[in-house]
């Protein structure tokens, strides 16, 4: 009557309708008439319940519940609970439910077993060494290049030296590593310090530098090279006097993070392997530093070793002859195994390392026959490039890396080969062959269009080489090439633009230089290196006797430039110099530079000298220890004397500096103008 429909009706079969009346629950009225009140549905279903104990026991109970609904009171009848619905569904469909549960349980167990097996077959990180340097007796775990320069002090390993000095952990590591360590300043200054891995000393391994040459460059150098690879712009790295360093090498992929920022990522698929390349250590170079909370994790051998595990261990330890024997045995034992190609690749690797080049050539040729696998082809080309490089076949090497860069431009193999091509260019510069480096850059750069930053930074090295020689023609030529080739790489372009402006200043073309620096600050306002352009503009204003304009720029740089780069602190020093008319104002600025938790030694040294905390002789000696053959300290000595109204001493220092300068240099023009003003 409520719905004008039979709640048991099955229109397909009258017999089924009869069965529904006897066994099935009626269709809920609200499914037939959705607008019915929920209480009416509950009363109806209770009255029609199959279980007699659930029904109203008397007609009076039935009537009373209807009256409660009419008065708006809660009714005795309630809609069936979720539990009741589940029980009813289970009673009707229990075979399906049981089968589903069994299938689900079997699937879960199978997935777990497969996952657990795969985990056992994989390598994993495992703690290998940990030290907080609280126990002085732990010093026995270390050896030092000079015992007197390293000491356990206040829960840290501290190093201090006027030259390169290092501490080596006696424990050896020849597998992949993850290293975490805190590195902090021992006397507020922190530069030319870091960690080396896979070497007996910083030069033979990878060296991770912090604040290289106090220029806020943080990155990694390769064995035997001085060139620093870095990805993060210095202004974007939160470098301070206390830092957390993370270094990781996994499957020949190198990662360095400083204070949570990724500094550099590189592939080196043909690393040096031997007993001389399985140590780690700390180093300081004409500096001091504190190292603490060292944690080393190594990549453990899989719990279920593969067939080549023992041979791989020989190779990792540098026992290449034993590894070659093992790999040859595996090739004989498993001639048709799917992993045989990888075994042959490793065998070719060991043959190259053992300088058995003819055998390596034959092995690579064997692998190339009929091979269509891109993964394998990339590795074969990489090994060929290494083979030709080691055997001195320069033309063959260039040809192979060119093919590799064209066919597999974004592969790890190509990136690894590119690293060594870049190092080849920088080695020319170390050997004072800039023309060879320049030619190599021009010839190879076009093959690596996916990595402009890498090539741009090597180009900047070439530019810096000519700047040190004060070869202004070449500076302008190289800077223009950089601006043409790397116009979209703001970090590279801004440095080339500044070099171009500096060259114009040294040529006496001050107004043209001003235009260059103005454009630089307008085009690259958010690029880290642009602060040097602002500093040059301020120097030009000083030269033009516009100290107020210069002061505004110096204050802008100090306030806005990140404190993790030295330009900010140099700007503060210059602002103080321009306020020397008020001794208290100038000294307060110098005190900020001297006392702040900033890691740049040259800025603190100058500030301490201006504050009379050190003598001229101490200042000059310390400056020359930091920057040998650099007489810029005379400039600061002259400025300090001038601020103290000692014009005679200022003039003497400026004259000595002028006599040491190249007449075609911006500093020479500055000093000449200042001397003129003093007269």
C-alpha positions as CSV (number, residue, x, y, z in Angstrom):
1,X,0.0,0.0,0.0
2,X,2.9,2.4,0.7
3,X,4.5,1.9,-2.7
4,X,1.6,0.3,-4.7
5,X,4.1,-2.4,-5.6
6,X,4.7,-6.0,-4.5
7,X,8.0,-6.1,-2.5
8,X,8.5,-9.7,-3.5
9,X,7.5,-9.6,-7.1
10,X,9.7,-11.3,-9.7
11,X,8.1,-10.4,-13.0
12,X,10.1,-13.1,-14.9
13,X,8.8,-16.0,-12.8
14,X,5.7,-16.4,-10.6
15,X,7.3,-19.4,-8.9
16,X,10.3,-17.2,-7.9
17,X,7.9,-14.6,-6.4
18,X,6.5,-17.4,-4.1
19,X,10.0,-18.4,-3.0
20,X,10.8,-14.7,-2.3
21,X,7.8,-14.4,0.0
22,X,9.0,-17.4,2.0
23,X,12.8,-16.8,2.0
24,X,13.9,-13.4,0.8
25,X,13.8,-10.0,2.6
26,X,11.3,-7.6,1.1
27,X,12.6,-4.7,-1.1
28,X,13.1,-1.6,1.2
29,X,10.2,0.8,0.5
30,X,12.6,3.7,0.0
31,X,14.1,2.0,-3.0
32,X,10.7,2.0,-4.7
33,X,9.5,5.4,-3.3
34,X,12.6,7.4,-2.4
35,X,10.6,10.3,-0.7
36,X,9.2,8.0,2.0
37,X,10.3,8.9,5.6
38,X,13.1,6.7,6.9
39,X,11.1,5.9,10.1
40,X,8.1,4.6,8.0
41,X,10.5,2.3,6.1
42,X,12.0,1.0,9.4
43,X,8.5,0.3,10.9
44,X,7.4,-1.5,7.7
45,X,10.6,-3.7,7.5
46,X,10.3,-4.6,11.2
47,X,6.7,-5.7,10.7
48,X,7.6,-7.9,7.7
49,X,10.9,-9.3,9.1
50,X,11.4,-13.0,8.4
51,X,12.8,-13.5,12.0
52,X,9.7,-13.6,14.2
53,X,11.7,-12.4,17.2
54,X,12.6,-9.2,15.3
55,X,8.9,-8.4,14.5
56,X,6.5,-6.5,16.7
57,X,5.3,-9.0,19.2
58,X,1.7,-7.6,19.5
59,X,-0.5,-5.3,17.4
60,X,-0.4,-2.9,20.3
61,X,3.4,-2.6,19.9
62,X,2.9,-2.0,16.2
63,X,0.3,0.7,16.8
64,X,2.4,2.3,19.5
65,X,5.4,2.7,17.2
66,X,3.2,4.3,14.5
67,X,1.8,6.7,17.1
68,X,5.3,7.6,18.2
69,X,6.2,8.5,14.6
70,X,3.0,10.6,14.4
71,X,4.0,12.6,17.5
72,X,7.6,13.1,16.2
73,X,9.1,10.8,18.8
74,X,11.9,8.3,18.1
75,X,10.5,5.0,16.9
76,X,11.5,1.6,18.2
77,X,12.1,0.2,14.7
78,X,15.6,1.1,13.3
79,X,17.0,0.7,9.8
80,X,19.3,-2.4,9.7
81,X,22.8,-1.6,10.8
82,X,25.9,-2.0,8.5
83,X,26.8,-5.1,10.5
84,X,23.4,-6.6,9.9
85,X,23.7,-5.9,6.1
86,X,27.1,-7.5,6.0
87,X,25.9,-10.6,7.8
88,X,22.9,-10.9,5.4
89,X,25.2,-10.4,2.4
90,X,27.7,-13.0,3.8
91,X,24.9,-15.6,4.4
92,X,23.8,-15.2,0.8
93,X,27.2,-15.1,-0.9
94,X,29.6,-17.0,1.4
95,X,31.1,-19.2,-1.3
96,X,32.2,-16.2,-3.5
97,X,33.6,-14.4,-0.4
98,X,35.7,-17.4,0.7
99,X,37.1,-17.9,-2.8
100,X,38.0,-14.2,-3.1
101,X,39.7,-14.1,0.2
102,X,41.8,-17.2,-0.6
103,X,42.8,-15.7,-4.0
104,X,43.7,-12.4,-2.3
105,X,45.8,-14.1,0.4
106,X,47.6,-16.2,-2.2
107,X,48.4,-13.2,-4.3
108,X,49.7,-11.2,-1.3
109,X,52.0,-14.1,-0.3
110,X,53.3,-14.5,-3.8
111,X,54.0,-10.7,-4.2
112,X,55.8,-10.7,-0.8
113,X,58.0,-13.7,-1.8
114,X,58.9,-12.1,-5.2
115,X,59.7,-8.8,-3.5
116,X,61.8,-10.4,-0.8
117,X,63.7,-12.4,-3.4
118,X,64.4,-9.3,-5.5
119,X,65.6,-7.5,-2.4
120,X,68.0,-10.3,-1.6
121,X,69.3,-10.2,-5.2
122,X,70.0,-6.4,-4.9
123,X,72.7,-4.5,-3.2
124,X,71.7,-2.3,-0.3
125,X,73.3,0.3,2.0
126,X,74.8,-0.9,5.2
127,X,76.6,1.1,7.9
128,X,80.4,0.7,7.6
129,X,81.9,3.3,9.9
130,X,80.6,6.0,12.3
131,X,82.5,8.4,14.5
132,X,81.6,11.6,16.4
133,X,85.2,12.0,17.4
134,X,84.4,12.2,21.1
135,X,86.8,9.4,22.0
136,X,90.5,10.6,21.7
137,X,91.6,7.0,21.4
138,X,89.8,6.8,18.0
139,X,92.7,8.8,16.6
140,X,94.4,5.4,16.1
141,X,91.9,4.8,13.3
142,X,93.5,7.6,11.3
143,X,96.8,8.4,9.7
144,X,98.0,11.9,8.8
145,X,100.2,13.5,6.2
146,X,101.5,15.6,9.1
147,X,100.7,14.5,12.7
148,X,101.2,17.9,14.1
149,X,98.5,19.5,11.9
150,X,95.6,17.2,13.0
151,X,94.1,16.8,16.5
152,X,91.0,15.6,18.2
153,X,89.5,18.7,19.8
154,X,86.1,19.4,21.5
155,X,84.5,16.3,19.9
156,X,85.8,17.0,16.3
157,X,88.8,16.1,14.1
158,X,90.5,19.5,13.5
159,X,93.0,20.2,10.8
160,X,95.1,23.3,10.3
161,X,98.0,23.8,7.8
162,X,99.8,26.4,5.7
163,X,99.9,23.9,2.9
164,X,98.0,20.8,1.7
165,X,97.4,18.5,4.7
166,X,95.1,15.5,5.0
167,X,93.9,12.8,7.3
168,X,93.2,9.3,6.0
169,X,90.9,6.7,7.5
170,X,92.8,3.5,7.7
171,X,89.7,1.4,6.8
172,X,89.4,0.6,3.1
173,X,86.4,1.0,0.9
174,X,86.2,-0.3,-2.7
175,X,82.5,-0.3,-3.2
176,X,79.8,2.3,-3.6
177,X,79.6,4.7,-0.6
178,X,77.4,7.2,1.0
179,X,79.2,9.6,3.3
180,X,77.6,12.2,5.7
181,X,79.7,14.6,7.7
182,X,79.5,18.0,9.4
183,X,82.2,20.5,8.3
184,X,82.6,23.7,10.1
185,X,85.1,26.6,10.6
186,X,87.7,26.2,13.3
187,X,88.2,30.0,13.5
188,X,85.2,31.4,11.6
189,X,87.0,31.1,8.2
190,X,86.2,28.1,6.1
191,X,87.8,27.6,2.7
192,X,89.9,25.1,0.7
193,X,88.7,22.2,2.9
194,X,86.7,19.1,2.2
195,X,86.7,15.3,1.8
196,X,88.5,13.1,-0.7
197,X,87.2,9.6,-1.6
198,X,88.7,6.6,-3.5
199,X,92.3,7.8,-3.2
200,X,95.4,7.8,-0.9
201,X,95.5,11.6,-1.0
202,X,93.3,14.4,-2.3
203,X,95.1,14.4,-5.7
204,X,94.7,10.7,-6.4
205,X,90.9,10.6,-5.6
206,X,87.8,12.6,-6.1
207,X,88.1,15.7,-4.0
208,X,85.0,17.5,-2.8
209,X,85.9,21.1,-2.1
210,X,84.1,23.7,0.1
211,X,84.7,27.3,-0.8
212,X,87.5,26.7,-3.2
213,X,90.0,29.6,-3.1
214,X,87.5,31.5,-0.9
215,X,85.4,32.2,-4.0
216,X,82.3,30.3,-2.8
217,X,82.9,27.5,-5.3
218,X,81.7,24.1,-4.0
219,X,82.2,21.0,-6.2
220,X,84.2,18.0,-7.1
221,X,87.6,17.5,-8.8
222,X,88.6,14.3,-10.5
223,X,91.8,12.4,-9.8
224,X,94.8,14.3,-11.1
225,X,92.8,17.4,-12.1
226,X,92.4,20.8,-10.5
227,X,89.2,21.7,-12.3
228,X,86.1,21.9,-10.1
229,X,82.8,20.5,-11.4
230,X,79.7,22.2,-9.9
231,X,76.1,22.6,-11.0
232,X,74.6,25.0,-8.3
233,X,75.4,28.7,-8.6
234,X,77.3,29.8,-5.5
235,X,74.7,32.3,-4.5
236,X,72.1,29.6,-4.3
237,X,74.0,27.4,-1.9
238,X,73.4,28.2,1.7
239,X,77.1,28.0,2.7
240,X,78.0,29.1,6.2
241,X,80.6,28.4,8.9
242,X,78.7,25.2,9.8
243,X,77.7,22.8,7.1
244,X,76.3,19.3,6.5
245,X,77.9,17.5,3.6
246,X,76.5,14.4,1.8
247,X,78.5,12.5,-0.8
248,X,77.2,9.5,-2.6
249,X,78.6,7.2,-5.3
250,X,76.1,4.5,-6.5
251,X,76.8,2.6,-9.7
252,X,79.3,5.2,-10.7
253,X,76.9,8.1,-10.3
254,X,78.4,10.8,-8.1
255,X,76.2,13.1,-6.1
256,X,77.3,15.9,-3.7
257,X,74.9,17.8,-1.5
258,X,75.7,20.8,0.8
259,X,73.2,21.8,3.4
260,X,70.4,20.0,1.4
261,X,71.3,21.6,-1.9
262,X,72.6,19.4,-4.7
263,X,75.9,20.9,-5.7
264,X,76.9,18.5,-8.4
265,X,75.8,15.3,-10.2
266,X,78.2,13.4,-12.5
267,X,78.7,10.0,-14.1
268,X,82.1,8.3,-14.1
269,X,81.7,4.9,-15.7
270,X,85.4,4.2,-15.8
271,X,86.6,5.1,-12.3
272,X,90.1,4.4,-11.1
273,X,90.2,1.0,-9.3
274,X,93.2,-0.3,-7.3
275,X,94.5,-0.6,-3.7
276,X,95.6,3.0,-4.1
277,X,92.0,4.1,-4.7
278,X,90.1,2.7,-1.8
279,X,90.5,5.2,1.0
280,X,88.7,8.3,2.2
281,X,89.9,11.3,4.2
282,X,89.7,14.9,5.0
283,X,91.9,17.7,3.8
284,X,92.7,21.4,4.4
285,X,94.8,23.4,2.1
286,X,96.4,26.6,3.6
287,X,93.3,26.7,5.9
288,X,91.7,25.0,8.9
289,X,88.5,23.1,9.4
290,X,86.6,20.9,11.9
291,X,85.1,17.6,10.8
292,X,82.5,15.9,12.9
293,X,79.6,13.3,12.9
294,X,81.1,11.2,10.2
295,X,78.8,8.4,8.9
296,X,79.9,6.0,6.1
297,X,77.5,3.5,4.5
298,X,78.8,1.1,1.9
299,X,76.9,-0.9,-0.7
300,X,76.7,-4.5,0.6
301,X,76.9,-7.6,-1.5
302,X,73.5,-9.1,-2.4
303,X,72.3,-11.8,0.0
304,X,71.9,-14.1,-3.0
305,X,75.0,-13.5,-5.1
306,X,74.9,-13.8,-8.9
307,X,77.2,-16.0,-10.9
308,X,79.7,-13.1,-11.4
309,X,79.9,-11.9,-7.8
310,X,83.3,-13.4,-7.1
311,X,84.8,-12.0,-10.3
312,X,83.2,-8.6,-9.5
313,X,84.9,-8.6,-6.1
314,X,88.3,-9.3,-7.7
315,X,87.7,-6.4,-10.0
316,X,86.6,-4.0,-7.2
317,X,89.8,-4.8,-5.3
318,X,91.9,-4.1,-8.4
319,X,93.0,-7.7,-8.9
320,X,92.3,-7.6,-12.6
321,X,94.2,-10.7,-13.6
322,X,92.1,-12.8,-11.2
323,X,88.9,-11.1,-12.4
324,X,89.9,-11.9,-16.0
325,X,90.3,-15.5,-15.2
326,X,87.0,-15.7,-13.4
327,X,85.1,-13.9,-16.3
328,X,86.7,-16.2,-18.8
329,X,85.5,-19.2,-16.8
330,X,82.0,-17.8,-16.6
331,X,81.9,-17.4,-20.4
332,X,82.9,-21.0,-20.8
333,X,80.3,-22.2,-18.2
334,X,77.4,-20.1,-19.5
335,X,77.9,-19.7,-23.3
336,X,74.2,-19.0,-24.0
337,X,73.2,-17.3,-20.7
338,X,71.4,-14.0,-21.1
339,X,74.0,-12.3,-18.9
340,X,77.0,-13.3,-21.0
341,X,77.2,-9.9,-22.8
342,X,77.6,-8.1,-19.4
343,X,80.3,-10.6,-18.4
344,X,82.2,-9.8,-21.6
345,X,81.8,-6.1,-21.1
346,X,83.4,-6.4,-17.6
347,X,86.1,-8.6,-19.1
348,X,86.9,-6.0,-21.7
349,X,87.0,-3.4,-18.9
350,X,89.6,-5.5,-17.0
351,X,91.6,-6.1,-20.1
352,X,91.8,-2.3,-20.7
353,X,92.8,-1.7,-17.1
354,X,95.5,-4.4,-17.4
355,X,96.8,-2.7,-20.6
356,X,96.1,-5.8,-22.6
357,X,94.7,-3.6,-25.4
358,X,94.9,-6.1,-28.3
359,X,92.7,-8.6,-26.4
360,X,90.4,-5.8,-25.4
361,X,90.0,-4.8,-29.1
362,X,89.1,-8.4,-30.0
363,X,86.6,-8.7,-27.1
364,X,84.9,-5.5,-28.1
365,X,84.7,-6.6,-31.7
366,X,83.2,-9.9,-30.6
367,X,80.5,-8.0,-28.7
368,X,79.8,-5.7,-31.6
369,X,79.1,-8.6,-34.1
370,X,75.3,-8.7,-34.6
371,X,74.6,-6.5,-31.6
372,X,71.5,-4.3,-31.9
373,X,71.0,-3.4,-28.3
374,X,71.3,0.4,-27.7
375,X,72.3,-0.2,-24.0
376,X,75.1,-2.5,-25.1
377,X,76.2,-0.2,-28.0
378,X,76.5,2.8,-25.7
379,X,78.8,0.8,-23.3
380,X,80.8,-0.5,-26.2
381,X,81.5,3.0,-27.5
382,X,82.4,4.2,-24.1
383,X,85.0,1.4,-23.6
384,X,86.4,2.0,-27.0
385,X,86.8,5.7,-26.1
386,X,88.7,4.7,-23.0
387,X,90.8,2.2,-24.9
388,X,91.8,4.8,-27.5
389,X,92.5,7.4,-24.9
390,X,94.8,5.2,-22.9
391,X,96.6,3.8,-26.0
392,X,97.2,7.4,-27.2
393,X,95.0,7.2,-30.4
394,X,93.7,10.8,-30.2
395,X,91.9,10.8,-33.6
396,X,90.2,7.5,-32.9
397,X,89.2,8.8,-29.5
398,X,87.6,11.9,-30.9
399,X,85.8,9.9,-33.6
400,X,84.3,7.5,-31.1
401,X,83.1,10.1,-28.6
402,X,81.6,12.0,-31.5
403,X,79.6,8.9,-32.5
404,X,78.6,8.3,-28.9
405,X,77.4,11.9,-28.5
406,X,75.3,11.7,-31.7
407,X,73.7,8.3,-31.1
408,X,73.2,8.4,-27.4
409,X,73.3,12.1,-26.4
410,X,71.6,11.7,-23.0
411,X,73.0,8.4,-21.9
412,X,75.2,8.0,-18.8
413,X,77.9,6.7,-21.1
414,X,77.9,9.9,-23.1
415,X,77.9,12.0,-20.0
416,X,80.9,10.0,-18.6
417,X,82.8,10.4,-21.9
418,X,82.0,14.1,-21.9
419,X,83.5,14.5,-18.5
420,X,86.9,13.2,-19.7
421,X,86.7,15.3,-22.8
422,X,86.1,18.4,-20.6
423,X,89.1,17.4,-18.4
424,X,91.2,17.1,-21.5
425,X,90.5,20.7,-22.3
426,X,91.3,21.8,-18.7
427,X,94.5,19.8,-18.7
428,X,95.6,21.8,-21.7
429,X,95.2,25.0,-19.6
430,X,97.1,23.4,-16.7
431,X,99.9,22.7,-19.2
432,X,99.7,26.4,-20.4
433,X,98.4,25.4,-23.8
434,X,95.3,27.7,-24.1
435,X,95.2,27.5,-27.9
436,X,94.9,23.7,-27.8
437,X,92.2,24.0,-25.1
438,X,90.4,26.6,-27.2
439,X,90.5,24.4,-30.4
440,X,89.3,21.4,-28.4
441,X,86.4,23.4,-27.0
442,X,85.4,24.6,-30.5
443,X,85.7,21.1,-32.0
444,X,83.8,19.2,-29.4
445,X,81.3,21.6,-27.8
446,X,78.8,21.2,-30.6
447,X,78.4,17.5,-30.0
448,X,77.1,18.1,-26.5
449,X,74.2,20.4,-26.9
450,X,72.3,18.9,-23.9
451,X,75.0,20.1,-21.5
452,X,75.7,23.8,-22.2
453,X,76.5,24.6,-18.5
454,X,79.3,22.0,-18.4
455,X,81.0,23.4,-21.5
456,X,80.2,27.0,-20.5
457,X,82.1,26.6,-17.3
458,X,85.2,25.2,-19.1
459,X,84.9,28.2,-21.4
460,X,85.0,30.4,-18.3
461,X,88.2,28.6,-17.2
462,X,89.7,29.6,-20.5
463,X,88.4,33.1,-20.1
464,X,89.9,33.3,-16.6
465,X,93.3,32.0,-17.9
466,X,93.5,35.0,-20.3
467,X,92.3,37.4,-17.6
468,X,95.2,36.3,-15.4
469,X,97.6,37.0,-18.3
470,X,95.8,40.3,-18.9
471,X,95.5,39.3,-22.5
472,X,92.7,41.8,-23.2
473,X,92.3,40.9,-26.9
474,X,91.8,37.2,-26.1
475,X,89.5,38.1,-23.2
476,X,87.2,40.0,-25.5
477,X,87.3,37.3,-28.1
478,X,86.5,34.5,-25.8
479,X,83.9,36.5,-23.9
480,X,82.1,37.3,-27.2
481,X,82.2,33.6,-28.1
482,X,80.6,32.7,-24.8
483,X,77.9,35.3,-25.2
484,X,77.1,34.0,-28.7
485,X,77.1,30.3,-27.7
486,X,75.6,30.5,-24.2
487,X,73.1,33.4,-24.4
488,X,70.4,31.3,-22.7
489,X,72.6,30.2,-19.8
490,X,72.4,33.3,-17.6
491,X,75.0,32.1,-15.1
492,X,77.6,31.7,-17.8
493,X,76.6,34.8,-19.8
494,X,76.7,37.2,-16.9
495,X,80.3,36.2,-16.1
496,X,81.3,36.6,-19.7
497,X,79.6,40.0,-19.8
498,X,81.5,41.1,-16.6
499,X,84.8,39.9,-18.2
500,X,84.0,42.0,-21.3
501,X,83.3,45.1,-19.1
502,X,86.5,44.5,-17.1
503,X,88.5,44.3,-20.3
504,X,87.0,47.6,-21.5
505,X,87.9,49.2,-18.1
506,X,91.5,48.0,-18.5
507,X,91.6,49.5,-22.0
508,X,90.6,52.9,-20.5
509,X,87.1,52.7,-22.1
510,X,85.2,53.5,-19.0
511,X,82.0,54.8,-20.5
512,X,81.7,51.7,-22.7
513,X,82.3,49.5,-19.7
514,X,79.7,51.4,-17.7
515,X,77.1,50.6,-20.5
516,X,78.1,46.9,-20.4
517,X,77.6,46.7,-16.6
518,X,74.4,48.6,-16.8
519,X,73.0,46.2,-19.4
520,X,74.3,43.3,-17.3
521,X,72.3,44.4,-14.2
522,X,69.2,45.0,-16.3
523,X,69.3,41.7,-18.3
524,X,70.4,39.4,-15.5
525,X,68.9,40.9,-12.4
526,X,68.3,37.6,-10.6
527,X,71.6,35.8,-11.5
528,X,74.1,35.2,-8.8
529,X,77.1,36.6,-10.6
530,X,75.4,39.9,-11.4
531,X,76.6,41.3,-8.0
532,X,80.1,41.7,-9.5
533,X,78.6,44.0,-12.1
534,X,77.0,46.1,-9.4
535,X,80.4,46.4,-7.6
536,X,82.1,47.5,-10.8
537,X,79.5,50.2,-11.3
538,X,80.1,51.4,-7.8
539,X,83.9,51.5,-8.5
540,X,83.2,53.6,-11.6
541,X,81.2,56.1,-9.5
542,X,84.0,56.3,-7.0
543,X,86.4,57.0,-9.9
544,X,84.2,59.7,-11.1
545,X,84.1,61.3,-7.6
546,X,80.5,60.4,-7.0
547,X,80.8,58.7,-3.6
548,X,77.1,59.0,-2.7
549,X,76.1,57.0,-5.7
550,X,78.8,54.5,-5.0
551,X,77.7,54.2,-1.4
552,X,74.1,53.5,-2.4
553,X,75.2,50.6,-4.6
554,X,77.5,49.1,-2.0
555,X,74.6,49.3,0.5
556,X,72.3,47.7,-2.0
557,X,74.7,44.8,-2.6
558,X,75.3,44.2,1.1
559,X,71.6,44.2,1.9
560,X,70.4,42.1,-1.1
561,X,73.2,39.8,-2.0
562,X,73.2,36.4,-0.3
563,X,75.6,36.2,2.6
564,X,76.9,32.9,1.3
565,X,79.1,34.7,-1.3
566,X,82.0,37.1,-0.7
567,X,80.6,39.9,-2.8
568,X,78.2,40.9,0.0
569,X,81.0,41.3,2.5
570,X,83.3,43.1,0.1
571,X,80.4,45.6,-0.5
572,X,80.2,46.1,3.3
573,X,83.9,46.9,3.5
574,X,83.6,49.4,0.6
575,X,80.6,51.0,2.3
576,X,82.6,51.4,5.5
577,X,85.5,52.9,3.6
578,X,83.2,55.6,2.1
579,X,81.9,56.4,5.6
580,X,85.4,56.9,7.0
581,X,84.5,60.5,7.8
582,X,82.5,59.1,10.7
583,X,84.9,56.7,12.4
584,X,82.2,55.1,14.6
585,X,80.0,54.4,11.6
586,X,82.9,52.9,9.6
587,X,84.1,50.8,12.5
588,X,80.6,49.5,13.2
589,X,80.5,48.2,9.6
590,X,83.9,46.7,9.8
591,X,83.0,45.0,13.1
592,X,80.0,43.4,11.4
593,X,82.3,41.9,8.7
594,X,84.9,40.8,11.2
595,X,82.6,39.3,13.8
596,X,79.9,37.7,11.6
597,X,79.5,34.0,11.1
598,X,80.8,34.3,7.5
599,X,83.4,31.9,6.1
600,X,85.5,34.3,3.8
601,X,89.0,34.9,5.1
602,X,90.0,37.8,2.9
603,X,87.0,39.9,4.0
604,X,87.5,39.2,7.7
605,X,91.3,39.8,7.3
606,X,90.7,43.3,5.8
607,X,88.1,44.2,8.4
608,X,90.4,43.2,11.3
609,X,93.2,45.2,9.8
610,X,90.9,48.3,9.4
611,X,89.9,47.8,13.1
612,X,93.6,47.8,14.1
613,X,93.3,44.2,15.5
614,X,96.3,43.2,13.5
615,X,99.4,45.0,12.4
616,X,100.4,45.8,8.8
617,X,103.1,43.1,8.8
618,X,100.6,40.5,10.1
619,X,98.1,41.6,7.5
620,X,100.6,41.4,4.6
621,X,101.9,38.0,5.7
622,X,98.5,36.5,6.0
623,X,97.4,38.0,2.7
624,X,100.4,36.6,0.8
625,X,99.8,33.2,2.4
626,X,96.3,33.2,1.0
627,X,97.1,34.8,-2.3
628,X,100.8,34.4,-3.2
629,X,102.3,37.1,-5.5
630,X,99.1,39.2,-5.1
631,X,100.0,42.7,-4.0
632,X,96.4,43.9,-3.6
633,X,97.1,44.0,0.2
634,X,98.9,47.3,-0.6
635,X,95.7,48.8,-1.8
636,X,94.0,48.0,1.5
637,X,97.0,49.2,3.4
638,X,96.8,52.5,1.5
639,X,93.1,52.9,2.1
640,X,93.5,52.2,5.8
641,X,96.2,54.8,6.1
642,X,94.1,57.3,4.1
643,X,91.1,56.7,6.5
644,X,93.4,57.5,9.4
645,X,94.5,60.7,7.7
646,X,98.0,59.4,7.2
647,X,98.3,60.6,3.6
648,X,102.1,60.1,3.5
649,X,101.8,56.4,4.3
650,X,98.8,56.1,1.9
651,X,100.8,57.6,-0.9
652,X,103.8,55.3,-0.2
653,X,101.6,52.2,-0.4
654,X,99.8,53.4,-3.5
655,X,103.1,54.1,-5.3
656,X,104.4,50.7,-4.4
657,X,101.2,49.1,-5.7
658,X,101.2,51.2,-8.9
659,X,104.8,50.1,-9.7
660,X,103.7,46.5,-9.5
661,X,100.6,46.9,-11.8
662,X,100.2,46.4,-15.5
663,X,99.6,49.8,-17.0
664,X,96.7,48.3,-18.9
665,X,94.6,47.4,-15.9
666,X,91.6,48.9,-14.2
667,X,93.4,48.8,-10.8
668,X,96.3,50.9,-12.4
669,X,93.8,53.6,-13.5
670,X,92.2,53.6,-10.0
671,X,95.5,53.9,-8.2
672,X,96.7,56.7,-10.5
673,X,93.4,58.7,-10.0
674,X,93.7,58.3,-6.2
675,X,97.3,59.4,-6.2
676,X,96.3,62.4,-8.2
677,X,93.6,63.3,-5.6
678,X,96.1,62.8,-2.8
679,X,98.4,65.3,-4.4
